[in-house]
Amino acid sequence: MKKRKNHSAEFKARVAVEAIREELSLSELAKKYGVHANQISTWKRAALDNMTSAFERRGRDPAGPSSADIEKLHSKIGQLVVERDFLADASVQLLGTRGKKW
């Protein structure tokens, strides 16, 4: 019984780049590197899907908000709640409920 091969990331990248170039067919690449053609297709697809991560900025997640932004938003929410409560009380005093209940 054969043991599974564990290929390095460099090997996978090299094979995926050759598959992306399409200078050789998948079957020719499979014979050249001793890997099944389906595996090469999987590596090629993974390389193409993850290619955008190579061009993202390092060190900070651009999609994630900073703690300063979160603190600013929390204070704004608090201010809006106070204003809403004040206006609700003022409208009841000026206009009465007129049969409406919140």
C-alpha positions in Angstrom: 0.0 0.0 0.0 1.4 3.4 -1.0 1.8 6.3 1.4 0.4 9.6 0.3 2.8 12.2 -1.0 3.1 15.5 0.8 4.2 18.2 -1.6 5.7 21.5 -0.5 4.1 24.8 -1.1 6.9 25.8 -3.5 6.3 22.6 -5.6 2.6 23.2 -5.7 3.1 26.9 -6.7 5.6 25.9 -9.4 3.2 23.4 -10.9 0.2 25.8 -10.6 2.1 28.5 -12.4 3.0 26.1 -15.3 -0.6 25.1 -15.5 -1.7 28.7 -15.6 0.7 29.4 -18.4 -0.8 26.6 -20.4 2.4 25.8 -22.3 1.8 22.1 -21.6 -1.4 20.3 -21.3 -2.6 18.9 -17.9 -1.7 15.4 -18.9 1.8 16.4 -19.9 2.3 18.3 -16.6 1.0 15.3 -14.7 3.5 13.0 -16.4 6.3 15.6 -15.9 5.7 16.0 -12.2 4.2 12.6 -11.3 1.0 14.2 -10.0 -2.6 13.4 -11.1 -4.1 15.9 -13.5 -7.1 16.6 -11.2 -4.6 17.6 -8.4 -2.9 20.0 -10.8 -6.3 21.5 -11.6 -7.1 21.9 -7.9 -3.8 23.7 -7.3 -4.4 25.9 -10.3 -7.8 26.9 -9.1 -6.5 27.6 -5.6 -3.7 29.7 -7.0 -6.2 31.8 -9.1 -8.7 32.2 -6.2 -6.0 33.3 -3.7 -4.1 35.6 -6.1 -5.7 38.7 -4.7 -4.2 38.1 -1.3 -0.8 38.8 -2.7 -1.8 42.4 -3.5 -3.5 43.2 -0.2 -1.8 45.5 2.3 0.0 43.6 5.1 -0.5 44.2 8.8 -4.0 45.6 8.9 -7.3 44.1 7.7 -8.8 46.8 5.5 -12.3 45.4 6.0 -12.1 45.5 9.8 -12.9 48.8 11.6 -10.4 50.2 14.0 -11.1 50.6 17.7 -11.2 54.4 17.3 -14.0 54.0 14.7 -15.9 51.7 17.0 -15.6 54.1 19.9 -16.8 57.0 17.7 -19.8 55.0 16.5 -20.7 54.0 20.1 -20.7 57.6 21.2 -22.8 58.7 18.2 -25.4 55.9 19.1 -25.5 57.2 22.6 -26.1 60.8 21.4 -28.9 59.7 19.1 -30.6 57.7 21.9 -30.5 60.8 24.2 -31.9 63.0 21.4 -34.7 60.5 20.6 -35.7 60.3 24.2 -35.7 64.1 24.6 -37.8 64.6 21.4 -40.2 61.8 22.4 -40.8 63.5 25.8 -41.1 66.9 24.2 -43.7 65.7 21.7 -45.8 64.2 24.4 -45.7 67.4 26.4 -46.5 69.6 23.4 -48.9 67.4 21.5 -50.1 64.8 23.9 -50.2 61.2 23.0 -53.3 61.6 20.7 -54.0 57.9 21.2 -50.7 56.7 19.9 -48.5 54.5 22.0 -44.9 53.6 21.1 
